[in-house]
Amino acid sequence: MLVRSDDGTLDHVCVSMTATRSHVDVRPSPEDRCAECGHAVADAWVSYRQDPVDPETLIQHFGGIVNAGLAEPPTDRPEPRIRAFRYPDDLGVFFHSWCAPRIKLPEKLEEEISKLLAEALVAHYRKTVERWAKVRQRAAGDDPPARCRAQVASVGGRRAFTMARAEWERFRSHEGQLIEIELERMPPGGLAASAASIAILAAECSVHTERIEVWRYTEQALPGPHNVQDYLVLKNFTRRINLTKFAERISTRDTPSLRKHLREYVFIVKERPDKGGWEAKARVLERVVFLTT
């Protein structure tokens, strides 16, 4: 279903998919609320029905809203409270996808899924090891490392480095080589801090240009999946987001100076939040190596 705004532009595409042998039209109404958390069912939902042909078979229906326009900041979601499916209470109601109860799968199917996941993890581990196999030898060479400057901030445990364009180009040209980054903690409350907060929010909306792996260089440990971290690179992304909404989300305003700052700087955002609190030092020199994935 296409939903058009007052000016006629396309806002959303509603995707509704149903795992059924015979089609059943299942979708929440605007008044439906999640049976688990009680909040309105919005952009992602799950519902369970009994198969009318085989009542002993449970069918999962699911759907959601896919934004076709500018990306908007992600909504605040409560901590998921995953529990076991309760029959018949959980039949015919709607859940957010993150609140949906867990269904016990047949043992054979669980074993097959576990095997596939294990194979995927092993394959990812091997690819990472192969990708980084020769990096440490090159990084330990006699040539002096390149040096760059960046400011660092953190929102919700997610770290972000802000680099001027020239610094980013210098950084980017030394892939697979040892780089020294002069890191300065970003002062809170200013234009740069607002831009970094917006970049961290935008990283959740798939507006990044590339993904890189970063290894904090050490002579004692080899790079590998245990000590290589994933980062997303965001640049020239203001045309892909509803900047006014993002600015409102962090309690600031969409201004020409903010847009100018977002265009002139590159943001390297940690893909996953750090566990626990993280506080940048006032000033530090970090030695890193990165690879594009």
N, C-alpha and C positions, 0 to 999 in steps of 0.2 A: 504494500500500500504506500503510495507516495503522498506526502503531506506538504502542501505548498503554503508559504507565508503570504502575508497581505500584499507584498510587492511582486508575487508570482514566482519567486526563486525557490528552488528545491531545497528543503530543509533536512528532511530525514527519509530514510527508506526503512520500512518495517519489514524485518525478515522473520517469518514464522515457519519453523520446520517441525514436522511431526513424524515420529518413528512408528508408523502404523501399517498394518496390512490393508486396512480399509480406511479411507480418508475420514477423519473426524475434525470438524472445525473447532479448535480450542484456542482461545486467546483471552487475556484478562480485559475487563472493562476498566474505564478510568476510576471507578470506585473500588476495584479489588485491591485488597491489601495482603501483604505477605503473611502467611499463616504462622510464621515463626517469629518475626520481629515486629509485625504490626504496622510497618511503614508501607506507603503506597508502592505498588508494583510498577516499576518504570521501564528502564531500558534493557533489562535482562530478566527472564523469568523461566520457571520450570513448573510443570504440573504432571501429576500421575493419574492415570486412568486404567481401569481393567479392560482388557481386550474383550469386546462384545462377542467375538467368535470363540475365544478361549478364556473364560473368566479367571483361570489360574495364572494367566500371563499378565504381567504388569507392563504398561506402556508409558514411556516418558515422552512428554511433549515439551518443547522448549522454543524460545524465540527471543527477539530483541530488537532494539532500534540501532541502526547504523547511521551515524552522521554522514551526510553527503556534502555538507558545507564546511565552514571553518570549525576546527576542533575547539571544544570548550573544556574548561578545567574539569578534571574528574570529580565526581561527587564524593563526599565523605561517607565511608561505609563503616557500619559497626563491625566489631570483631566477629568473624564467623563462628556460629555455634552449631557445628556439625554434630548431628545425633543420628541414631538409627531410625529407619522408617517405621512408622506406627500404622498398623492396619486396624480398622478402616479410616482412622481419623485423618490421615494424610491423602486420602483419595479425593479427587475433584476440587482441590483448592490450589492456590498459586503460591509459589515461593520465589524470592530472589534467587538467582543462580548460586549466590554465595551462601544462602541460608538453607538450600535444599537438603533434606535428610539423606543419609547414606543408605544405599540398598545393598544387602548382602548378595553377592554374586555366587553363582555355582562354583564349587571348588576348582573344577577343571578350568573354567574361564579365568578365575583369579590367578591360577598358576601360569596360564598362557600370557596374561597381561604382565605379570611379574617378570616372566622370561623376556618379553619384549622390552620392558623398561631396563632390565639389567643389561641387555645387549646394547641398548641405546647409550647407557652410561659408559659402558666399556668402550664403545666406538668413539664417544666424545673424548674420553680420557686419552685414547691412543692418538687421535687427531691433534689434541693439544700438545701432547709430548712430542710428536713428530714436528709440529709447527715450531716449537721452541728448542729443538734438539741442538741447533748450531748457534743459537743466539748468545749463550753465555760465553762461548769462546770468542766471538766477535766483540762482545761488550768488554771483555777483559784485555783488549788490545792496548798498544802503547800510545795510540793517538789520544790527544786530550778530548774529553767529551764536549759536545755542543752544550750551550747554556741558554735557557729561556727563562722568562719571568711570567708569573701568573698570580692571581689572587684566588683564595680558596674560601668557600663558605659551605655551610651545611644546614639543610632544612629537613626535619623529620628523619635524621640519620643518613640522609642521602647527600653525598659530597659533590660539589661542583667546582671546577676550575674555570676561571675566566681569563681568557688570553686576548690581547690585541691581535689584529689580523696578521701583522708582521711576525709576532711571536709564534702564532699558530703555524704560519708557513715555514718558519725555521724548525719548529718541532716536527711538523709533518714530513719534512724532507729527510729526517734521520730515523726512519722506521728501521727497527731491528738493531739500532745502535744505542750505546749508553748516552743518556741525556741528563744533564743537571738542571733542575728546575728551582729557581729561587721563588719560594712560596711566601706570600704575605697574607695574613688573615684579613679578610674583608671587613672594613668597619661597618657596624650595623646601622640601619636606618637611612642610608643614602640611596642615591640613584643606582649605583652598582649593585647594592644588596637587593634592591627590588628586582633588577634585571635577572640576577642569579636565581632568586626565588621563582620567578616566572619560568625560567629555563628548566628548573628542577620539576615544576609542575608539568610543563610541556613535554618533558621526557617520557611521561606516562601515556602520551597521545600519539606515539609513533611518528613524530615529525623530525626525527634525527636523520642526518645525512649518511652517517656510517657508524659502525661499531668497532671498537678497538679493545685489545687486551693489554693490560698494563702490569708489568712486573717491577716491583720495588727492588732494585738490584741489591744483592748481597753476595759476598764471596763464599758464604757458608752453605747456602742452599741453592739447588738447581730450580729453574722455573718449571712450574707444572700446574695442574688444575687446583692444587691446594693453596698456591700463593699467587696466582694470576687473577686479576680482577677485571670485570667487564665494565666498559664505559661507553656512553653514547655521545656522539658529537653533534651539537646543534649549531647551525649557522644559517642565516637568512631564512628564519622560520616564521617571522612575524606575519607573512602573508598567508600562512596556513593555520593560524589560530585566531580566535576571537579575542584580541588583545584586551579589549575593554573588560570582558568577563574575567580574564586572568588577572588584570590589575585590581578589579573589585575583590577578587578572592583573597588577595594578599593585603587588602586595605590600602591601596594606593590608587593613583589616577593614570589613565592612558594619556600621555602627553607627548608632544613632538620630541622632547629631549629623551624620554624613555625609549621611543621607537628608534631614535638615532643611535642610542647606546646599544640596543639589541642588534642593530644592523652592523655596527662597527666592531663588535666583539664576537669571539667564538667561545662556546660553553661546552665543557667536557664533563658530563654528568654520570656519576656512578649508577649503573643499571639497577642494582639492588641496594636497599638501605643497609647500613652497618648495624649489627646487633649491639644494643646498648647505646650509650651516649658517645658522641665523638666531638672533640673540640680541637680546632686547629691552633697550632702554636702561633705566636705573634709573627715570627719569621723563621723559616727553616729552609735548608737546602736538601732536596730529595734527589736521589739518583734513580732513574727509571729507564726501562726499555719498553717499547710498545710494538705491537703487531696489529695490522688490520685483519679482521675476521670476515 
